[in-house]
Amino acid sequence: MELRLELWVSTPLLVVSLLAMQPPGKTQLLERNNTNFGTNRIFSYSVQSTYGVNTSANASPNLKVETEAVLNLKEDSQLTNKAGAVGGGTGATFQNTPNGSNVTLTGITADNKFLIDSGTSFRAALTSLEADGQPSIGNASATASHSLTVTVNNGESSFFNTIRENFEGAQ
């Protein structure tokens, strides 16, 4: 009887084969284990800039409410979000704490020029209606708004797969 053991090792795949050669008419056994594993780091960011107007009002029924907001931007207004520069790079340093995570970003900039043009106006008014004996209570506003949001995602995924195969057969 001949017994042969073969071992192949390669990264990240490990293959082990055991082959027992029997005389004719006996069984043959082949066993193979395939294992692979790895990790994948994921980092992404997004920068969102928003310009607009807001109007709001809250008033009792005996008040007339008028709100209006008009925002005109000059043609030279610009929104520029970029990562890195010529000869520069970007980076992120993550710090995990028991209460959450912090990130320090470098090389990611938002250059937003918000130039107001003529015709821009904001108006909010509350006017009393006929007296009904009830108190008049209310507030109203008209404003411009700008928001800049930076969203950072950081994660890691890993996998570990094992396949085991056995073959038996008669010769």
N, C-alpha and C positions, 0 to 999 in steps of 0.2 A: 504494500500500500504506500502511496506517495501523498504526503501532506505538504501543501504549499501555502505560505502566508505572504500576502502582498499588502503593503501599506503605502498609500500615496498621500502626500500632504501638500496642499496649496492654499494660499490665503485668498479669499475668505472661505474657500470650499475645502472640506475635509472628507476624503473618501477612503473607506476601509473595506477591503474585500478578503474573504476567507474562502478558499476553494479546496475541498477535500476530494482527491481523485480516488475513486474506488475501482476495483476490477470490474470488467464488463458484467452487466446484469445486476449491479448494485445501484444504490441511489447516489445522486449528486446534489450537493447543497451549495448554494451561492448566496451569500448574505452581503448586502451593501447598505451602508449608512451614508446619507448625504446631509450635511449640515452647512447652512450658510447664515450669516448674521451681519448686521450693520446698523448704523445710525444715520439719521438725516437731520441736519440743523436747518431751521426755517426762520428767516428774518425778513420782515417787510415793514414798510412805513408808507404813510400817505399824508399829504398836506392838503387841507381844504380851506379855501378862503371864500367868504360869503359877504356880499354887500347888499343892503336892502333898507327897507323902511318898515316901521312898526306903528300901528295905531291901536289904541285900546280904550275902552270906556266901560264904566260900570255906574249906572245911575238909577235912581228911583223913577217910577213911572211918571212923575210930574215934572220931569226934566227932558228937554230936547237936547240930543247929543249930536255934535258934528265933529268929525275928525277927518283930516286930509294930510297926506304926506306925499310930496313929489321930490324925487331925488334925481338930478341930472348930473352925470359925470362928464368931465371934459374928455376930449379925445386922447389926451396925453396920459390918462389914468392907465395903470398897468397892474397886472397880477403876474408875478414871476416866482415860481417855486422850483428850486433846483437842488440837485445833489452833487456835491463835488465841484471842482473848478479845474481849469487847465493847470496841470501839475499838482493838483490837490486830490484829496480823497475824502471818503466819508467813513464814519465810524460810529459805533454804539457800544457803550459800556453798561452792562446790566448789573444791578446790585439787588440781591434778594434779601428781604428782611422778614421777620416773623409776621409782620403786619401787611406785607405786600411787596411790590417791586418798584425800583426806580431805574430810570434809564437816562444816560447822558449822551446826547447826540452831537456829533461834530460833522461839519461839512454839509449840513442840510440847512438851506436858507429859504426864507419867504420874504421877497421884496415887493411890497404892495404899496403903490402910490394911488391914493384915493383923492382925486381933485374934483371939487364941487364946482359945477357950472351954473350959469345964470338960469333962472327959472325954478331953482330949488326952493321949496317952501314946506313949512310944517305948521299946521293949524289944528287946534283943538278948542272946542267951545261947548259950554253947558248953558242952556237958556231955560229960565223958569217958565212954565206954562201957567194956565189959570190956577189961582190959589184954590187948593182943595182941602186945606186945613191939615195936611200931612207934611212932615218935614221933607225938604229937598236935600238929598244926599247924593253925591256923585263925584267921579273923577274921570278925566280924559287926558290922553297924551298922544303925541305924534312925534316920532323920533327916527333918526337914521341909525342903522346898526351895522356893525362889522364884526365878524367872528373869524378866528383862525384856529383850526383844529389840527393837531398832529396826532396821528394814531400809529402806534408801534406794536407789532406782533412779533413775539419771539417764542419759538417752540422747538422741541426735539421729538423725533419719533424714532423708534428702534424696532427691529424685527429679528426674530430667531426662528428659523425653519429647520425641521429635521424630517427626513424621509427615510424609512427603513424598508428594505425589500428583501424577501426571502424567496428563493426558487428551489423547488425540489422536483426531481424527475427521475424516471428509470431509464437506463441505457440499454 
